Amino acid sequence: MSRRLPISAALESHRAALAACRRCTLPPDVRPVVSHAREPRIVLVGQAPGRAEVSNGRAFSGRAGKTLFRWFERAGFTEDVVREHVYIAAVTRCFPGAHPSGRGDRVPNPSERTACAGWLDAELRIIRPELIIPVGRLAMDRFFGPRPLDALVGREHEVAYDGGRAVAVPLPHPSGASSWVHAAEHQALLQRALELLAVRFAALGIGEGVRSAA
């Protein structure tokens, strides 16, 4: 039986393969965005890179990312700490292009999601995370199927993947395109999710966290 590569070495090989991926029919100048966490125990799954991510190759570096990392700061963790300890993946890895309406980005279509699915499957097998953070509707659908956000955000869920099981703590998408997060009762669910993440991060020995995500 072959020995399992250390996570850092396996992820380095995986990143090289992902960076060269041309499985779908996007323009040749569109390239996958990869995460550079070396020894992660947590996987965050977003929807797809945006225009800002294309320009600098850094996941969640645009407007939505600024909101996401403000949420993590409310849970007691800086952006640097999150990027070091969390592998940031996505349902699809390339910028899908602008929405035909001119407002926001196009949602990746089902064939693009299918073509990209194997990359996330491989990352989960390599990392075997103890905590998964699905961010947004597409990521939640990947793990839970089509369920209301109210039934998912603010709660912990056990999920299975090829190679193990993990606790999942979903977050709404931080882009602001949806009005869901602005309702007072949904803000309470977001706050509860951040409190759960603070406890989970602390249990994994990541940062100092906080006693209560204020």
N, C-alpha and C positions, 0 to 999 in steps of 0.2 A: 504494500500500500504506500502510495506516495505521501510524503509529509506535507501538511498544509503550510503554505507560505505565510510569513508574518503579515499582519494586516497592511502595514505600510508598504511592503514590497508588492503585495497582491494589488493594492489600490494604484500603485504607480504603473503597473502593467495595464490595469484596467483603464486608467486615465489616458494612456497612450493610444489604446484601441479606440476609446470613445472619441478622442480628438480627431481621429482619422475617419470617423463614421460618415458614410454617404448613403444611408439606407433609403432615404426618401428623396423627393424631387424638388427640394428647395434650391434656390440659386447657389452656384458654386462658391460664392463668397460668404455664405452663411455657414458658420461653424459651431459645433457644440460648445456649451459653456460647462466647465468642469469645476469640481470642488477640490481644494487642496488640503483638507484636514487629513492628517497622517495616521492617527490612532483613534478614530472616533468610536464612541459607543452609542451615539445617537444619530439618527437619520432624519433630516427634515426634507419633506417632499413638497415642492411647489408645483405650479402649473406649467410654465414655460418661461424662458428668458425674454426680457423686453429689449427695447432698442439700446438702453444704457448698457445692459449686460453684453450686448454684441460688441460695443465699442471698446470695452475694457476687459472682457472675459471674466468678470467677477459676478457671481450669482447675487441677486438681490442688492444691486448697487444703485438702482434708480429710485424713483419716488416711492414705490411700494416698499422697497427695502428699508428706506429711512423710517417708514411707519413700523415695519416689522421689528427693527432693532430698537425703536422706542418702546415697543411692547416688552421686549426682552429686558430692557433697562428697568421697566416697572417690576419685573420679576427678580431683579437684582443682578443681571448679567450684562456685561458690556459686549459690544459688537465683536471686539477682538477675542474675548473668551468664547463666544458662540462660534465664531469662524474656526477657532482652533480645535474645538471639541465636537462640533456637529458637522457631519457630512451633509452638504446641501445638494440634494438631488431635485429632480422634477419629473413630471409625467412625460414631457418632451424636452429635449435639450437644446434645440435651436430656436432662434427668434422666428415665429411663424409669419411675421409681417403685420402691417397695419390692418385694422378692421376696414372692410369695404366702405363703411359709413364715414371713415376718417376720424372716428372717435375711439381711441385706445388701440389695443392689439387684437389681432384675429385670434379666436379660440382654436387651438389645434384640432384638426378634424380626426375622425375615428381611425383612418388608415395611418395617420402620423402617430397617433397614440399607440397603435398596435406595433408599428415598426420600431418604436422607441422602448417598448415595455421591457424588452430583454435586458436593457442596461440597468434599470432599477432592480430587476430580479437578481442580476449578478452582484450588484452592490450589497443587497440584503444578505446574499449567501456569504460574501466576503466578510462583511462587518459583523453580522449577527447582532444587530442592535438590541439593546434592552428597552429603548424608548424610540418611538417613531412620532414625528410631528407632521401630520398632513395639513397643508396650508391651502385653503381654498377648495372650491367645489370639485374640480377634477381630481385632485389628490384624495379627497374624501371618498369620491366614487370608486377610486382604485382599491381602497381597503374595505369600504362598507357598502358599496352599491348606492343607489339613489335614495338617500334618507334625508329628512329635513335637517337643516343646520341646528335648529333648536334641540334636536335629539342627540346631537353629536358634540357641539362645542360646550365646554364647561364640565365635561365628564371624562373619566378614563375608560378605555375600552381595551380588551385583549384582542390582538390580531395575530393571525398565523401567516408565515411566509415560508418559502422554500428554504429550509434549514433551521427554522426556529419559531419562536413566538416572542411577542413584545407587547408592552403597554403603549397604546396610542393616545395622544392628547391633541385633538384637532384644534386648529385656529382658523378663523375666517380669513378670506383673502384681504391683504392690507392695501390693495390698490385704490380703494375708495370708489370703484366703479359700481359696487352694490351698496344699496342703502341699508342692508341688513344690520350692519354693525353699529349704525347710528341710533337705533332704538334703545331706550333706557334698559329694557329687560335683556337685550342682547349685549349691551355693555357689561351688564352684571355677569353674563355667561362668559364673556371674554375675560373679565377680571378673575373669575373662578378658574378658568383654564391657565392663566398666568400663575396663580397660586399653586396649582397642581404641578406646573413645570418647575417652579421654584423648589418644591419639595423633591421632585424627581432628580433635578440637577444636583441638589445637595446630597442626596443619597448616593449618587454616582461619584461624589467627591469633586465636583466641578465648581470652581469658584467658591465664594463664601455664601452666595445666595442671600436670601432674607427670610426672616421668620414669617412675614406676611407680605405679599406683593401689593404694596400701597400705591 
